Amino acid sequence: MLKTDVLIIGGGLAGLAAAKALEGKKDYLVAERENRPGGLAATLKKGAFHFDYSGHLLHLRWPETSKLILGALGGNCSRIRRDARIYAHKSWTPFPFQANLSGMPARVKSECVSGFLAAYNSGNAGPGDGAETFSRWTRRVFGSGISQHFMLPYNAKLWQYPLERLTTEWCAPFVPMPRPEEVIEGAYGKKTEGLGYNTVFNYPKRGGIGALPNALARDLGGLRLGLEVESFDLRKGVANVRHFGPVHFKHLINTSPLDEFIARAEDAPAAVKRAAARLRHNTVYVLNLGVKGVKSDMHWGYFPEARFPFYRAGIATNFSKGLAPRGCASFYIEIATDGSVPDLASAEAAVIGGLKACGLIKSSSQIVERLWLKIPCAYVIYNRERAEALPVIFAWLKSQRAESIGRYGAWKYSFMEESVKEGLEAAAKLLK
């Protein structure tokens, strides 16, 4: 029988950060079910290529987390200015679409600018309270043109959920809201830069994004790989670990998906179980390609049109040349589903056709490596059910002195540094 002060479920960035803060100060155990740390912030090797689980970039803004992340990576880190684009109407235009319409046909620019100005001049284009549905919010804030040509089709493809039910609590940090002069200048003048939370980012020079969790995991005495928590009882302070047995704990920090976490809680009240069962998420399949002869300097592009099966495609070797052999590029292409399983052979053929249609590759003969990766719980769905469920779940966890943190433990849309921050904060609570 194993006893520990703190049981941490999940060895992703949130769990590793919490462990880092507890190291040498309080006894802890990190139970990570995979045989490597990092969760989805991982890099896999196939052939001569290194592939991440999608585009994982570091947007550093807080002193304590920046110090931890940059300190762990040491000199193995580059700071990069974003080159993101949108492909629509057979043209590329810079991101964000609403402030960089210069690449669009004259008709599209006119519809977008006039629609935006009409919305703005209505006096009703404020950010809102988050409870408004996305389909209504985008028309109210951006007008009909920008909504029709980008916001609605792109987000329908990304979320795989009715936009008439998707709420907008997530929008504030992730959807740039330009001023009228920025929209006009971006359509008829120069490129608008500096909008959005990710205008600059950090990325490891070597080893892909997996270099970060590997660095954080170094010298963590309580990290245990290959341990999966099957069930737990917060009231009794005991967790059952597959092929290992019971682990007794005084405090628990969860970083695994909240719905799965509550499903494993033997002592959760029926109301809490019902609340967790209402939570929804989408699933993302990532096709990683090793490609020779690529010329683009773009970091990633967004694809709102239905003729492209993917919502985003990125070139990871434009973050770090070391991810592929000389003369080759590493692509990641993301396809979202509502949980249904696509035919991967058909999806791959459609992806390759899409990459040719937008000019990122010329021929399928350029492709020298392929790797499909699945992110079962990718984007959590913001809806009325989520807004009603989370207070019920977190009130019970608080009463049991348990923490559930990170992108999936807190059930939210967030970025990597925020998960690290929440790990440090959870550890600080216990140390106090």
C-alpha positions, 0 to 999 in steps of 0.5 A: 500500500502506497501513501502520499500527501498529494496525488496528481492525476496526469503528467501533462504540463499542469501536472508537471508544473505542480510537481515541480513546485512541490518537489522537495517540499511535500510528498507527491505522486504523479500518475501518468498513464502513458510511458512518457510525460507531457500528455498531448504536449508530446513529439513523436518520431517517425522515420527521419521526422519529428511530429507534434500532436498538432501545433503546440506553441508557447505564448509567454506573458507571466513572469513566474511561468516564463521563468520556469519554462525558459529555465527548463528549456535553457538555450533550447528555445527560439522566439518567433514572430507569427506568420499566420494566414487565411485561404479563402476565395482562391487567395491568401490573406494575413490573419486575423481575417477581420483586420486583414482583408487585403487579399480578398476579392473586391466584392468580399472586401466591400461586403465585409467592411460595409457589414462591419461598419454597419454593426459598429455604428449600430452601437450594439457591437460590444463584447457581450457577457459570454452567454450569447450564442456564437452565431448571433454574437459574430453577426452583432460584432463583425457584421454579416460579411465577415461572419459569412466569409470566415467566422461562421464557416470556420467555427462550424468546421472547428467546433463541429457543434451547432453555432446557434448553441455554442456560447461565447465565453471563450471568445475574448482572448482568442478572437481579435476585435479590431477598431473600424480604422484597423478594418478599413486599413487592413482591407485597403491599406497595409497589413495589420499586425499585433492583433491576437494573443499569439503575435509572437511565440516561443518554440524549442530549437530541438526536439519539438514541443516534447522537449518542454515536458521532458525538461520539466520531468527531469529530476521529478522524484514522484513522477511515475509513468504507466500508472492509470488511475481507474477509480478513486474516492475523495472522501476516503482518500484512496485511488485504485491504480491499474496493475498497481493497487491502492494509493492513499492520499491527503490531497488530489490534483486532477489534470485529466478530462473533467468528464472522465475524472468525475466518471471515475469518482466512486463517491461523487453525488448523483447530481455531480455525475449527471452534470459531468455527463452533460459535458461535450467536446469534439475530437481532432485527427491530425495528419502529419506529413513529411514533405520535400520541396516546400517553399512556404514560410508560413507558420499556419493557415486557416481554411474556412471553406467547405471544400477543404476537409481541414480547418487548419494546416501548419508547417512545423519546420518553420518553427524549427528546422530540426524537425525534418531532414534537410530539404524537407518540411513537416506539416500538421493538418487538423480535421475536427469531428463530433466524435465520429470516426472518419475514413482516414484513407479518404480523408488523407486523399482529400487533405492532399488534394486541398494542399495542392489546391491552395498551392502548399504542395504541387504533387503527392509525390513530394510526400515522403512520410505520413503519421495520423494522430488522434486527439480524443478530447480536443476542444471542449464545447461551450454551451448552456449545459457546460455553464450549468454543470461546472458550478455543480462539479467544482462546488463538490470538488471544493468541498472535498478539497480537490483541485481540477486544473488545466485545459481539460481538468478545468474544462476550458479553451486555454493555452499551454502557459495557462496550464503551467500557471494553474499547476503552480497555483494548485501547488502553492495552495497546498504549500500554504 
